[in-house]
Amino acid sequence: MTQIRKVFSKNLKRLRKRKGLTQEELAEKLEISVRYVQQLEGINCPNVKIDTIAVLAKTLGAKPADFMEN
């Protein structure tokens, strides 16, 4: 996995927890599978579309750039 995906995964998990959501709750809010949330937060994070990052940011009350902070 590239460094940027590791940073994204770590920050997604941090932002989700800061919002007080479980993976299941986030998946429900986004109308996606829990498995996909697990993949996004896991060691095998897939490539993520910019539109997906924007939706995640809105749902978690964050800015898209927050997912890229090192």
Biopython code that builds the backbone (N, CA, C, O; Angstrom):
import numpy as np
from Bio.PDB.StructureBuilder import StructureBuilder

atoms = [
    (1, "MET", "N", (0.852, -1.173, 0.000)),
    (1, "MET", "CA", (0.000, 0.000, 0.000)),
    (1, "MET", "C", (0.897, 1.235, 0.000)),
    (1, "MET", "O", (1.933, 1.271, 0.664)),
    (2, "THR", "N", (0.484, 2.221, -0.741)),
    (2, "THR", "CA", (1.275, 3.442, -0.790)),
    (2, "THR", "C", (1.109, 4.233, 0.500)),
    (2, "THR", "O", (0.151, 4.035, 1.247)),
    (3, "GLN", "N", (2.042, 5.117, 0.745)),
    (3, "GLN", "CA", (2.025, 5.938, 1.958)),
    (3, "GLN", "C", (0.751, 6.768, 2.054)),
    (3, "GLN", "O", (0.187, 6.903, 3.140)),
    (4, "ILE", "N", (0.285, 7.328, 0.935)),
    (4, "ILE", "CA", (-0.907, 8.181, 0.967)),
    (4, "ILE", "C", (-2.130, 7.380, 1.404)),
    (4, "ILE", "O", (-2.986, 7.908, 2.114)),
    (5, "ARG", "N", (-2.227, 6.134, 0.997)),
    (5, "ARG", "CA", (-3.370, 5.304, 1.410)),
    (5, "ARG", "C", (-3.280, 4.950, 2.886)),
    (5, "ARG", "O", (-4.306, 4.852, 3.560)),
    (6, "LYS", "N", (-2.067, 4.757, 3.400)),
    (6, "LYS", "CA", (-1.894, 4.501, 4.835)),
    (6, "LYS", "C", (-2.352, 5.704, 5.645)),
    (6, "LYS", "O", (-3.042, 5.557, 6.654)),
    (7, "VAL", "N", (-1.967, 6.883, 5.201)),
    (7, "VAL", "CA", (-2.354, 8.123, 5.879)),
    (7, "VAL", "C", (-3.870, 8.287, 5.821)),
    (7, "VAL", "O", (-4.498, 8.627, 6.823)),
    (8, "PHE", "N", (-4.460, 8.044, 4.645)),
    (8, "PHE", "CA", (-5.908, 8.151, 4.494)),
    (8, "PHE", "C", (-6.619, 7.207, 5.463)),
    (8, "PHE", "O", (-7.533, 7.625, 6.175)),
    (9, "SER", "N", (-6.210, 5.951, 5.494)),
    (9, "SER", "CA", (-6.838, 4.942, 6.362)),
    (9, "SER", "C", (-6.779, 5.344, 7.824)),
    (9, "SER", "O", (-7.775, 5.263, 8.543)),
    (10, "LYS", "N", (-5.608, 5.776, 8.256)),
    (10, "LYS", "CA", (-5.418, 6.188, 9.647)),
    (10, "LYS", "C", (-6.327, 7.368, 9.990)),
    (10, "LYS", "O", (-6.960, 7.386, 11.045)),
    (11, "ASN", "N", (-6.383, 8.345, 9.096)),
    (11, "ASN", "CA", (-7.192, 9.525, 9.357)),
    (11, "ASN", "C", (-8.691, 9.241, 9.287)),
    (11, "ASN", "O", (-9.463, 9.817, 10.054)),
    (12, "LEU", "N", (-9.104, 8.377, 8.393)),
    (12, "LEU", "CA", (-10.519, 8.006, 8.335)),
    (12, "LEU", "C", (-10.940, 7.389, 9.665)),
    (12, "LEU", "O", (-11.978, 7.752, 10.218)),
    (13, "LYS", "N", (-10.151, 6.474, 10.171)),
    (13, "LYS", "CA", (-10.469, 5.831, 11.445)),
    (13, "LYS", "C", (-10.506, 6.856, 12.582)),
    (13, "LYS", "O", (-11.404, 6.822, 13.424)),
    (14, "ARG", "N", (-9.526, 7.769, 12.602)),
    (14, "ARG", "CA", (-9.468, 8.803, 13.635)),
    (14, "ARG", "C", (-10.692, 9.715, 13.565)),
    (14, "ARG", "O", (-11.302, 10.017, 14.590)),
    (15, "LEU", "N", (-11.046, 10.149, 12.371)),
    (15, "LEU", "CA", (-12.186, 11.049, 12.198)),
    (15, "LEU", "C", (-13.509, 10.358, 12.531)),
    (15, "LEU", "O", (-14.408, 10.973, 13.106)),
    (16, "ARG", "N", (-13.622, 9.094, 12.172)),
    (16, "ARG", "CA", (-14.834, 8.326, 12.488)),
    (16, "ARG", "C", (-15.000, 8.198, 13.993)),
    (16, "ARG", "O", (-16.089, 8.406, 14.528)),
    (17, "LYS", "N", (-13.914, 7.855, 14.669)),
    (17, "LYS", "CA", (-13.980, 7.700, 16.126)),
    (17, "LYS", "C", (-14.242, 9.035, 16.818)),
    (17, "LYS", "O", (-14.972, 9.094, 17.808)),
    (18, "ARG", "N", (-13.645, 10.106, 16.293)),
    (18, "ARG", "CA", (-13.876, 11.435, 16.860)),
    (18, "ARG", "C", (-15.363, 11.798, 16.797)),
    (18, "ARG", "O", (-15.887, 12.463, 17.691)),
    (19, "LYS", "N", (-16.027, 11.357, 15.741)),
    (19, "LYS", "CA", (-17.460, 11.609, 15.567)),
    (19, "LYS", "C", (-18.301, 10.642, 16.409)),
    (19, "LYS", "O", (-19.516, 10.807, 16.517)),
    (20, "GLY", "N", (-17.650, 9.631, 17.005)),
    (20, "GLY", "CA", (-18.349, 8.682, 17.863)),
    (20, "GLY", "C", (-19.130, 7.624, 17.108)),
    (20, "GLY", "O", (-20.124, 7.099, 17.610)),
    (21, "LEU", "N", (-18.681, 7.312, 15.900)),
    (21, "LEU", "CA", (-19.377, 6.331, 15.068)),
    (21, "LEU", "C", (-18.614, 5.008, 15.001)),
    (21, "LEU", "O", (-17.383, 4.981, 14.995)),
    (22, "THR", "N", (-19.359, 3.935, 14.951)),
    (22, "THR", "CA", (-18.762, 2.628, 14.666)),
    (22, "THR", "C", (-18.648, 2.492, 13.151)),
    (22, "THR", "O", (-19.216, 3.289, 12.404)),
    (23, "GLN", "N", (-17.919, 1.490, 12.709)),
    (23, "GLN", "CA", (-17.843, 1.227, 11.272)),
    (23, "GLN", "C", (-19.231, 0.942, 10.718)),
    (23, "GLN", "O", (-19.566, 1.372, 9.614)),
    (24, "GLU", "N", (-20.027, 0.226, 11.476)),
    (24, "GLU", "CA", (-21.383, -0.121, 11.046)),
    (24, "GLU", "C", (-22.252, 1.129, 10.900)),
    (24, "GLU", "O", (-23.007, 1.260, 9.936)),
    (25, "GLU", "N", (-22.140, 2.039, 11.858)),
    (25, "GLU", "CA", (-22.932, 3.271, 11.807)),
    (25, "GLU", "C", (-22.513, 4.152, 10.626)),
    (25, "GLU", "O", (-23.361, 4.738, 9.953)),
    (26, "LEU", "N", (-21.212, 4.240, 10.381)),
    (26, "LEU", "CA", (-20.737, 5.020, 9.243)),
    (26, "LEU", "C", (-21.238, 4.410, 7.940)),
    (26, "LEU", "O", (-21.705, 5.124, 7.053)),
    (27, "ALA", "N", (-21.140, 3.106, 7.829)),
    (27, "ALA", "CA", (-21.613, 2.426, 6.619)),
    (27, "ALA", "C", (-23.102, 2.692, 6.395)),
    (27, "ALA", "O", (-23.531, 2.931, 5.266)),
    (28, "GLU", "N", (-23.870, 2.651, 7.451)),
    (28, "GLU", "CA", (-25.306, 2.895, 7.343)),
    (28, "GLU", "C", (-25.582, 4.327, 6.872)),
    (28, "GLU", "O", (-26.417, 4.542, 5.993)),
    (29, "LYS", "N", (-24.888, 5.294, 7.450)),
    (29, "LYS", "CA", (-25.077, 6.699, 7.053)),
    (29, "LYS", "C", (-24.731, 6.922, 5.582)),
    (29, "LYS", "O", (-25.377, 7.716, 4.899)),
    (30, "LEU", "N", (-23.716, 6.220, 5.106)),
    (30, "LEU", "CA", (-23.248, 6.389, 3.728)),
    (30, "LEU", "C", (-23.946, 5.457, 2.744)),
    (30, "LEU", "O", (-23.772, 5.567, 1.530)),
    (31, "GLU", "N", (-24.738, 4.538, 3.290)),
    (31, "GLU", "CA", (-25.420, 3.524, 2.474)),
    (31, "GLU", "C", (-24.413, 2.711, 1.661)),
    (31, "GLU", "O", (-24.578, 2.487, 0.462)),
    (32, "ILE", "N", (-23.355, 2.277, 2.371)),
    (32, "ILE", "CA", (-22.344, 1.390, 1.791)),
    (32, "ILE", "C", (-22.186, 0.201, 2.722)),
    (32, "ILE", "O", (-22.743, 0.190, 3.819)),
    (33, "SER", "N", (-21.438, -0.786, 2.297)),
    (33, "SER", "CA", (-21.260, -1.970, 3.128)),
    (33, "SER", "C", (-20.230, -1.729, 4.225)),
    (33, "SER", "O", (-19.305, -0.931, 4.071)),
    (34, "VAL", "N", (-20.412, -2.430, 5.322)),
    (34, "VAL", "CA", (-19.449, -2.380, 6.416)),
    (34, "VAL", "C", (-18.102, -2.884, 5.907)),
    (34, "VAL", "O", (-17.053, -2.372, 6.296)),
    (35, "ARG", "N", (-18.139, -3.869, 5.055)),
    (35, "ARG", "CA", (-16.909, -4.445, 4.493)),
    (35, "ARG", "C", (-16.084, -3.364, 3.785)),
    (35, "ARG", "O", (-14.859, -3.345, 3.901)),
    (36, "TYR", "N", (-16.751, -2.469, 3.055)),
    (36, "TYR", "CA", (-16.032, -1.403, 2.354)),
    (36, "TYR", "C", (-15.394, -0.434, 3.351)),
    (36, "TYR", "O", (-14.260, 0.000, 3.149)),
    (37, "VAL", "N", (-16.108, -0.095, 4.419)),
    (37, "VAL", "CA", (-15.531, 0.767, 5.455)),
    (37, "VAL", "C", (-14.310, 0.076, 6.059)),
    (37, "VAL", "O", (-13.282, 0.715, 6.285)),
    (38, "GLN", "N", (-14.418, -1.216, 6.318)),
    (38, "GLN", "CA", (-13.288, -1.969, 6.870)),
    (38, "GLN", "C", (-12.101, -1.930, 5.913)),
    (38, "GLN", "O", (-10.958, -1.785, 6.347)),
    (39, "GLN", "N", (-12.362, -2.055, 4.631)),
    (39, "GLN", "CA", (-11.281, -1.996, 3.646)),
    (39, "GLN", "C", (-10.640, -0.615, 3.633)),
    (39, "GLN", "O", (-9.416, -0.498, 3.565)),
    (40, "LEU", "N", (-11.463, 0.433, 3.698)),
    (40, "LEU", "CA", (-10.937, 1.797, 3.685)),
    (40, "LEU", "C", (-10.049, 2.073, 4.896)),
    (40, "LEU", "O", (-9.084, 2.832, 4.802)),
    (41, "GLU", "N", (-10.373, 1.461, 6.023)),
    (41, "GLU", "CA", (-9.591, 1.667, 7.243)),
    (41, "GLU", "C", (-8.486, 0.635, 7.421)),
    (41, "GLU", "O", (-7.674, 0.746, 8.339)),
    (42, "GLY", "N", (-8.452, -0.346, 6.568)),
    (42, "GLY", "CA", (-7.528, -1.461, 6.752)),
    (42, "GLY", "C", (-6.194, -1.298, 6.048)),
    (42, "GLY", "O", (-5.904, -0.269, 5.438)),
    (43, "ILE", "N", (-5.392, -2.346, 6.153)),
    (43, "ILE", "CA", (-4.047, -2.325, 5.578)),
    (43, "ILE", "C", (-4.058, -2.470, 4.053)),
    (43, "ILE", "O", (-3.044, -2.225, 3.399)),
    (44, "ASN", "N", (-5.193, -2.865, 3.492)),
    (44, "ASN", "CA", (-5.308, -3.001, 2.044)),
    (44, "ASN", "C", (-6.294, -1.988, 1.483)),
    (44, "ASN", "O", (-7.152, -2.330, 0.669)),
    (45, "CYS", "N", (-6.170, -0.755, 1.914)),
    (45, "CYS", "CA", (-7.069, 0.310, 1.470)),
    (45, "CYS", "C", (-7.019, 0.421, -0.052)),
    (45, "CYS", "O", (-5.943, 0.555, -0.635)),
    (46, "PRO", "N", (-8.185, 0.366, -0.690)),
    (46, "PRO", "CA", (-8.214, 0.526, -2.148)),
    (46, "PRO", "C", (-8.032, 1.994, -2.525)),
    (46, "PRO", "O", (-8.056, 2.875, -1.665)),
    (47, "ASN", "N", (-7.854, 2.241, -3.803)),
    (47, "ASN", "CA", (-7.858, 3.625, -4.277)),
    (47, "ASN", "C", (-9.234, 4.207, -3.988)),
    (47, "ASN", "O", (-10.245, 3.522, -4.145)),
    (48, "VAL", "N", (-9.277, 5.453, -3.571)),
    (48, "VAL", "CA", (-10.532, 6.093, -3.191)),
    (48, "VAL", "C", (-10.791, 7.267, -4.115)),
    (48, "VAL", "O", (-9.905, 8.088, -4.351)),
    (49, "LYS", "N", (-11.999, 7.345, -4.634)),
    (49, "LYS", "CA", (-12.369, 8.445, -5.521)),
    (49, "LYS", "C", (-12.509, 9.737, -4.723)),
    (49, "LYS", "O", (-12.850, 9.723, -3.540)),
    (50, "ILE", "N", (-12.241, 10.832, -5.385)),
    (50, "ILE", "CA", (-12.369, 12.145, -4.752)),
    (50, "ILE", "C", (-13.797, 12.358, -4.270)),
    (50, "ILE", "O", (-14.007, 12.921, -3.196)),
    (51, "ASP", "N", (-14.769, 11.922, -5.042)),
    (51, "ASP", "CA", (-16.178, 12.067, -4.637)),
    (51, "ASP", "C", (-16.455, 11.319, -3.336)),
    (51, "ASP", "O", (-17.222, 11.794, -2.499)),
    (52, "THR", "N", (-15.839, 10.160, -3.164)),
    (52, "THR", "CA", (-16.013, 9.381, -1.934)),
    (52, "THR", "C", (-15.411, 10.125, -0.756)),
    (52, "THR", "O", (-16.002, 10.162, 0.323)),
    (53, "ILE", "N", (-14.247, 10.715, -0.950)),
    (53, "ILE", "CA", (-13.612, 11.488, 0.116)),
    (53, "ILE", "C", (-14.495, 12.672, 0.500)),
    (53, "ILE", "O", (-14.622, 12.991, 1.682)),
    (54, "ALA", "N", (-15.098, 13.319, -0.478)),
    (54, "ALA", "CA", (-15.975, 14.465, -0.204)),
    (54, "ALA", "C", (-17.181, 14.044, 0.623)),
    (54, "ALA", "O", (-17.569, 14.754, 1.550)),
    (55, "VAL", "N", (-17.778, 12.902, 0.305)),
    (55, "VAL", "CA", (-18.935, 12.408, 1.057)),
    (55, "VAL", "C", (-18.523, 12.011, 2.472)),
    (55, "VAL", "O", (-19.236, 12.302, 3.433)),
    (56, "LEU", "N", (-17.385, 11.354, 2.601)),
    (56, "LEU", "CA", (-16.881, 10.988, 3.921)),
    (56, "LEU", "C", (-16.647, 12.238, 4.768)),
    (56, "LEU", "O", (-17.014, 12.284, 5.942)),
    (57, "ALA", "N", (-16.037, 13.241, 4.161)),
    (57, "ALA", "CA", (-15.750, 14.479, 4.881)),
    (57, "ALA", "C", (-17.039, 15.136, 5.369)),
    (57, "ALA", "O", (-17.127, 15.558, 6.522)),
    (58, "LYS", "N", (-18.019, 15.219, 4.505)),
    (58, "LYS", "CA", (-19.292, 15.841, 4.885)),
    (58, "LYS", "C", (-19.946, 15.069, 6.023)),
    (58, "LYS", "O", (-20.425, 15.665, 6.987)),
    (59, "THR", "N", (-19.965, 13.765, 5.913)),
    (59, "THR", "CA", (-20.591, 12.909, 6.921)),
    (59, "THR", "C", (-19.877, 13.011, 8.265)),
    (59, "THR", "O", (-20.515, 12.975, 9.317)),
    (60, "LEU", "N", (-18.552, 13.140, 8.228)),
    (60, "LEU", "CA", (-17.766, 13.171, 9.461)),
    (60, "LEU", "C", (-17.491, 14.591, 9.959)),
    (60, "LEU", "O", (-16.786, 14.772, 10.952)),
    (61, "GLY", "N", (-18.037, 15.590, 9.282)),
    (61, "GLY", "CA", (-17.830, 16.968, 9.708)),
    (61, "GLY", "C", (-16.378, 17.398, 9.581)),
    (61, "GLY", "O", (-15.847, 18.109, 10.434)),
    (62, "ALA", "N", (-15.750, 16.958, 8.509)),
    (62, "ALA", "CA", (-14.328, 17.241, 8.286)),
    (62, "ALA", "C", (-14.149, 17.896, 6.918)),
    (62, "ALA", "O", (-15.101, 18.056, 6.155)),
    (63, "LYS", "N", (-12.916, 18.267, 6.634)),
    (63, "LYS", "CA", (-12.547, 18.771, 5.312)),
    (63, "LYS", "C", (-11.846, 17.633, 4.571)),
    (63, "LYS", "O", (-11.182, 16.809, 5.200)),
    (64, "PRO", "N", (-11.983, 17.575, 3.253)),
    (64, "PRO", "CA", (-11.262, 16.531, 2.513)),
    (64, "PRO", "C", (-9.768, 16.497, 2.834)),
    (64, "PRO", "O", (-9.166, 15.424, 2.875)),
    (65, "ALA", "N", (-9.178, 17.651, 3.059)),
    (65, "ALA", "CA", (-7.743, 17.704, 3.374)),
    (65, "ALA", "C", (-7.412, 17.008, 4.693)),
    (65, "ALA", "O", (-6.278, 16.573, 4.896)),
    (66, "ASP", "N", (-8.390, 16.899, 5.585)),
    (66, "ASP", "CA", (-8.151, 16.234, 6.881)),
    (66, "ASP", "C", (-7.748, 14.771, 6.717)),
    (66, "ASP", "O", (-7.108, 14.197, 7.598)),
    (67, "PHE", "N", (-8.123, 14.170, 5.592)),
    (67, "PHE", "CA", (-7.793, 12.765, 5.360)),
    (67, "PHE", "C", (-6.342, 12.586, 4.910)),
    (67, "PHE", "O", (-5.829, 11.467, 4.895)),
    (68, "MET", "N", (-5.682, 13.686, 4.544)),
    (68, "MET", "CA", (-4.331, 13.609, 4.007)),
    (68, "MET", "C", (-3.273, 14.120, 4.979)),
    (68, "MET", "O", (-2.083, 14.099, 4.665)),
    (69, "GLU", "N", (-3.691, 14.578, 6.154)),
    (69, "GLU", "CA", (-2.721, 15.089, 7.130)),
    (69, "GLU", "C", (-1.826, 13.975, 7.630)),
    (69, "GLU", "O", (-2.295, 12.886, 7.962)),
    (70, "ASN", "N", (-0.571, 14.247, 7.680)),
    (70, "ASN", "CA", (0.379, 13.229, 8.140)),
    (70, "ASN", "C", (0.661, 13.354, 9.603)),
    (70, "ASN", "O", (1.440, 12.574, 10.150)),
]
sb = StructureBuilder()
sb.init_structure("model")
sb.init_model(0)
sb.init_chain("A")
sb.init_seg("    ")
for serial, (resi, resn, name, xyz) in enumerate(atoms, 1):
    if name == "N":
        sb.init_residue(resn, " ", resi, " ")
    sb.init_atom(name, np.array(xyz, "f"), 0.0, 1.0, " ", f" {name:<3s}", serial, name[0])
structure = sb.get_structure()
